[in-house]
Amino acid sequence: MTTVSNGQELADAVDTGADQISVQGEVTALGMLSLQPGQTLSGGTVKFGANGVRLSRDNTLTDIRIETAETERAILNDPTVDSLGTLELSGVQTVGQVQILAHDAITSGTVTVTDLHIERADLRGRTRRPHAYGVDAMQGAFTLWNMQTADTTLTAELLDISAGSQGHPIRGWGVFVGGQGTPDGKSTGGRVDVSQLSTGAIHTDGGIVTDTPDLIGGGVFVSYGGYVKRVTNEGPVTTYGPNDMALDNWGHVDEWVAEQAVTTHGPSAIGFVQFGELGTLRVNAPIKTYGNGARGFNLYDGSLDEAAFDSIETHADGAIGIQVSRQFPKLSVDGDVMTEGGEANSLVKGVVQPLKAVAMSIKERAMWMSYRSVGSC
């Protein structure tokens, strides 16, 4: 174990290939740290002016705080290695984005995360964004993205990721996981296979201008090319800005469970948006929206086996409790579906159009559906 207490000692330990490096106290780094394969960095606080710690292969960060500007990357990775090996983050706190991308030489790797908190991050300047359904999706405070156009696979287990706070919401998505290809699966590419994705409290405000038709942010996002066995939102997910989707699926998810409140405050914001392939959705706490044109739950496209909700409330003009555009077998609501308001503009598949506030909207092609409610509409 090599212990360091200033920036020069830290840079020297990395450059000389020390296997395990322990930071004592608070250290201001001289510049971006590029860890060599197999190196471990732990303990203390490391502060940067721009990019922070760059991972290569088989690196571990544990019980450490990494700070940089909100617009910069606290943790990033080297795209010139052929494999990530296993990158492990445990007990890590950051100011700045955690961004792991597979492009250039990278064709494989595993990412494991346990107890990661991103205090602040601003992703509005990231120009690489997935596009579908008439919109671009911003990157996340935590971003795991396989960008390879060839058929390559990353694997991951992502546990207890939290992002932002009420006073300092993330500017972009809180958590972003995805790959390449197209949402309909006709075109393939790099994919990310995730055994589990669990989140703590997520607070976001993408800072998107009201009535912008082609940009979204939000809480937790599984993009196309993302294959997740189970998503669990163990903490509340709260969004504050226009076009902020609290929970959004463009990918393939076997089971998605939200255990705490899902709340949006901006116009054209949605509690849960479903475009991709989803087995079972269970929201065991209230969904509440407070912006014009917001919706509680929206099934736009793809497939869904079953959706079960505690209750849904919308509180503004043009806000819809449940909007269904595809057939699926079963929808249940244990409590109430409640709306209040008149007509207002809302973002619908990349187009801003007027909507009326109604409890449930079922499009013609979605009429073959079993609906059970134990509450009232």
N, C-alpha and C positions, 0 to 999 in steps of 0.2 A: 504493500500500500504506500503510495506516494502522497504526502500531505502538502498542500500549497496554501499560501495565505496572501498572495498578490498576483497581479496579472502576468508579470514576467515569469514567475515560478510556474503558473498554470500553463502558459504557452510553451515553456521549456519541457514540462512533463509530457504534454501532448506530442511535441516534436520528437522527443527522444524515445517515444514508444512505451511509456509506462503503462502497465496493464490496468491497474486500478488507481484512480486519482481521486483524492478526497479534498474538497474545498473547505477550508476553515474560515468561518465568518463570512464577510461580504467582500467580494473581489470585483474590481472593474477590469474587464478584459481589454487587451490591446487591440483586438480585432476579432473577426469571426474565427471560432475554433473548429478545425476540421479533424474530427476524431479518426484515428487509424483503425483498421479492422481489429475487432476484439477488445477495444478499450472501453473501460467503464468510468463514468464520472458521477460522483455522488456528493451530497452534503452542501450546506451553505447556500449563498446567493451569488450569482454571477450576472453582472450588468454589462450590456452592450450598447453601442450607439446605433448600429444597424443590424445586419444578420447576426444570429447568435451561434448556436452549436450546430454544426453540420455533421450528420451521421453518415457512416459509410457502410460497414457490414459487421454484423454480430456485435453491435454496441448496446450498452445498457446505461440508462440515466435513472438514478434512484434517489429519492428524498432530497431533491434539489429545487431551487427556485431560479428561473432564468428570466431576466428582464431586458426588454428592448423597447423601442418606440412601438406604439399600437399598430402602426402601419407596416412594421417590419416582421420578419419571421424569427421567432425565438428559437425554434427547432426546425431544421430542414434536412434534406439528404442529398448525397452526392449522386448524380445520375450517371456517372462514368463507370461504376462498378456493375458487374453482370448480375449480381444478386444482392439483395439486402441481407441475406442470411436470416438471422432473427434479431430484430430491433425491439428492445424492451424499455418501456417507460413505466416507472412505478413510483408513486408518491411525488409527482412532478407538478410544480406550479409555474405558470408563465404569465408575463405581460408580453403580448405579441403572439402571432399565429404559430401553431404546430402544423406543419405542412409536409406530408410524405407523398411524393409523386413517383410513379414508375414511368419513365420515358428514357429516351436515348438508349443506353446499354442495358438497363435493368429489365430482366425477364422473369424474375421470381423473387420470393422472399416471404417472410412471416413478420407480422407486427403484433406485439402484445402490449396492451395498455391496462394498467390498474391504478385507479385513483389519480386522475389527471384533472387539474383545474386551470382553465385559461381565464385569467382575471379580466383582461381587456384585449381586444383586437379589432382592427379596422380593415376589412377586406374589400372596400369599395374600389381600390386601385388595382385589384387583380384582374387582368384582362382575359386570362384563360378561364372560360366558363362553359359548362355543358349547355346545349341548346335543344329544346324540344317544345312542342305544343305552343309555338309562337313566342316563347320567352327564353331568356338566358337566366341561369341560376348562379348566384354569387358563390364564391368559395366560403368555407367555414373556418371558424376559429380553430377547430380540429378538422383537417382535410386529409383523407386517405383516398388517393385517386390513381388508378391504373390507366394511364393515358396511351398505352401501346395500342397500335392499330392491329398488330398481329395477335393471335390467340395465345395469351399468356395469363398466368394466374398468380395473384398474391393471396395469402391466407392471413386471417386476423382473428384475434379475440380482444374485444374492446369493452372494458368494464369500468363503470363509475366515472364517466367523463362529464364534467360540469363546465359551464361557460357563462361569463358575465354575471351581472347583478342588477338589481332594480336601479341603482344609481349609475351604473356603468354597463349598459347592455352592449352586447357584441354588435358590430356593424357588419352584417352579413349573415351567414348561417352560423348556428352554434356548432353543429356537427354535420359533416359532409362525408359520405362514403359512396364511391362509385367507380365505374370503369368506362369502357368505350362501347361501340356498337350503336344500335338504335333501340328506342323503347319497344318496338314491336318484335325485336329479336331477329329480324330478317338479315341484319348486318351485325356481325360480331367483331370482337376485338378483345382487348385486355379486360379481365374481370377481377373482382375482389370477392373472395369467399369468406364470410364472417360467421363464426360459430355462434357468437353472442355479441350484441351491442346493448349496453345499458348506460343510462344517463342519470345524473343527478339533476340539480336545478339548472335550467337553461333560461337566460334572459337575452333577447335580441331586439335590435331596431336597425334595420338595414339602411335607414336614412334615404329611402327611395322617395322621389317626388310624387305626390298624389296624382293619380290618373296616368302614371307612366304605364304603357301597355305591354312592355316587353322585358321586364326585369323583376325577379323575385328573390327574396331572402327568407329567413325564418329560423325555426328552432332546430329540428332534426330532419335531415334529408338523405334518403337513399336514392341515388341516381341510377340510370340504366347502367348495366354492367356490374351492379352491386347485387350480390346474392347473400342474403342474411337469413339464418335459421330462426333467430328470435331477436326482436327489438323489445327492450323493456325500459319504459320511462319511469324510473323509480322516484324521481323528483318532479316538481311542477315545471311546465314549459310555458313561458310567457313571452309574447311578442308585443311590440309597442308601435310599429311603424306601418305605413302603407305597403301592401303586397307582401306582407310577412306571413308565411304559412307556418303555423306552429309545428305540424308534422306532415311530411310530404313523401310519398312513395312513387318513384318512377321505375324502381327496380323489381327484384324478385325477393319477397319476404314470406317465409312460412307462417310466422306468427308475430303479431305486434300487440303489445299490451302496455297501456298507459295507466299507472297506478295513482297518479296525482293529477291535480287540476290542469286543464289545457285552456289557456286564455289568450285572446288576441284583442288589441286595443286600436289598431289602425284600420283605415278603409281598405276594402278589397283583401282583407286578411281572412284566413280560413283555419279552423281548428285542425281538421285532418283532410288531406287531399290525396285521392287515390287515382293513379294513372297506370301503374304497372301491374305486376302479378302479386296477389296477396291471398294467403290462405285464410287465417282467422284474425280479425281485429276486435280487441276488447278495450274499451275505455271505461275504467272502473271509477271514474271521478267526473265531475261536471266539465263539459265544454261550454265556455262562455265567450261571446264576441261582442265588441262595443264600437265597431266602426261601420260607416256607411258601406253598403255592398259586401259586407263580410258574410261568411257562411260557417255553420258549425261543422258539417260533414259534406264532402262532395266526392261522389264517384263519377269521374269523367270518362275513364277508359280502362282498358285492361280487363282483369278478372278479379273477382272477390268471392270467396266461399261463404263467409259469414261475418257480420258486423254486429256488435253488441255494445250498447251505450248505457251509462248511468243516467244522464240527462243532458239536454242541449238547450242553451238560451242564446238568442241574438237580440241586441238592444240598439238598433239604428235603422234608418231608412235603407231599403234595398237589401236588407239582411235576411238570409234564408237559413232555416234550421237544418234541413236535410235536403240535398239536391242529388238526384240519381239519374244518370244518363246511360247506364248499362244494366242489363239483366244480371241479377245474382240471387242465390236461393233464399237467404234469410237475413232479416234485419230485426233487431229487437232493442227496445228502449225500456229500461226498468222504471224510469221516472217520467218527467214531462219533456215535451218539445215545445218551447215557448218563443214567440217572436213579438216584436213591437216596432212599428215604424211604417213609413210609406214607401215611395219609390226613390231610387238613387242610382248613380252609375257604379258599375263594378267591373273588375277585370275578369274576363272569361276567355280562356285559351288565347291570350295575346290580343284580345280586343276589349276595349272599354265599352260597355253597353248598359242600358238601363235595366234594372231588376226591381221587382216588387218584393216587399218583405212578406214572406209566407212561411208557415211552419214546415211544409214539405212540398217539394217540386219533383215530380216523377215524369221524365220525358217518355214519349210514346214507345221507344225501343226498349224501355226498362220496365214495362208493365207486368211482365211475368215474374213476379217477386212475391215471396211470402213476407208479410209485415206483421209483427206482433208488438204491441205497446201495452205496458202495464200502467202507463200514466195517461196523460192527455195531451192533445195538440192545441 
